[in-house]
Amino acid sequence: MRKTALALALCLSLPASVFAQEKKAQDVLPTTPFKEGDTISFADVEKLKDFLPPEFWDNREFFFYEGMQLEIGPTMRKYGAADAYNAASEKYKGQAKIGQDGALENYTAGLPFDTAAIDCKGDPNAGTKIIWDFLKTWNGDGARSTWSYTYWDRGEQLPLYYEGTAKVIALSNRVEPQYLAENNGDIFPQEKRQSAFGIEVDAPFDARGILVLTYRYKSADGPLKDMKNDDTWVYVPDLRRVRRISSAQRTDSVQGTDFTMDDLRSFSGIPPQYEWKCLGEKTVIAPMNTKTLAYPYTDTYNFGPYGFSYASDRWEVRNAWIVRFIPKNEDHPYHHKDIYIDKETYEPLFSFAYDRKKELWKVIWHNHRYSEDWNGKVNKDPKAENGVWYPGWEGVPEPKDNRIVSDIIVNVQTGTGNRIEFWNSEGSPFSSKGKIRGYIDIGRLNKGR
């Protein structure tokens, strides 16, 4: 059971003064006590207070430390998205709707809801629209990475750890012109799956060879009465067989640690299973585009004395939505979770999970990496051919993808937490449909290794 459970684990710029009076008050960037190129030391962290979520600041002992060197990056940098994604967003603009139970209706590809048209204060569906934009934001083919999952207790790495590889493939809602023309955004005709997620465990030795495959179905975007839960299969080497795993385990803690599958990317669940509310907006500072790489490149990244920090990296000033979910399932371990989502890229910055007593339980935050800054010209990836970390492909010559490369989950009640690293994660696809078919075939698991 130990092995089986683990297998699941895994814009705005400053307005010109001539237009300042025409801007809404919330769109005016607050004056910052720092500027691009500054270095914030431990003695200077008070300068960051007004630009951090209160829950993060109140638990700053986990994240800020003597010797930290936090570099201030650009303010409100425009990252954008691939041209094909932007073209799809424009083509299908205004078509997506919120339906029963917060379902996403009439969606084909691109960003479902125009950011500029989302009214956080006046629209009761604003939070639901934001989370759909969050889940459908540009993410390339999905993800391909080498990952490390470690468990920490106030700076001590505990024996529970895993390493392996993973691949996520978006099977529908694709933006490449060839897929939109052939199958309305699906890779394969008559596709019922939304995505496939595969995991292979390489370490430790007694877990090596575990294989996982999860399907998420298109019906997960629909109302609860029509929704089909994820299907997950696990190949267990000791048993030499494939086991089917209940989707209910997505909200269970993994191996008694502080991590659940739905904590990946702050939220990787199914929106209609929750009530959503937009709490407002905030100008925050967060690690948005790393300048330093960690696993699987190197083990020299400074995560601070608790092992939970990105404080010696580059941070940027961003505008964020704040959305809250409340589970409809009374057995869910969270009373609610508040998520800070970047308004331009829809990448998660911070989230805060509260237990059933409404007490802060977990702080979750992320580091990111931008594809065009590691294209072999600006920076060279030390392990990639020609130094290009994230190459383009047919229909997407330039990925233009800002993506998560590390998750940190901290249990502020116990001081324990998890660090999940995948700093080489990129979203380029397999070279052929045949390779895609082979990877997402359940029969691949039955063959083991």
Secondary structure by P-SEA (a helix, b strand, c coil): cccccccccccccccccccccccccccccccccccccccccccccccccccccaaaaaacccccccbbbbbbccccccccccaaaaaaaaaaccccccccccccccccccccccccccccccccaaaaaaaaaaaaccccccccccbbbbbbcccccccccccccbbbbbccccccaaaaacccccccccccccbbbbbbbccccccccbbbbbbbcccccccccccccbbbbbbbccccbbbbbbcccccccccccccccccccccccccccbbbbbccccccccccccccccccccccccccccccccccbbbbbbbbbbbbbbbccccccccbbbbbbccccccccbbbbbcccccccccccccccccccccccccccccccccccccccccccccccccccbbbbbccccccbbbbbcccccccccccaaaaaaaaccccccccc
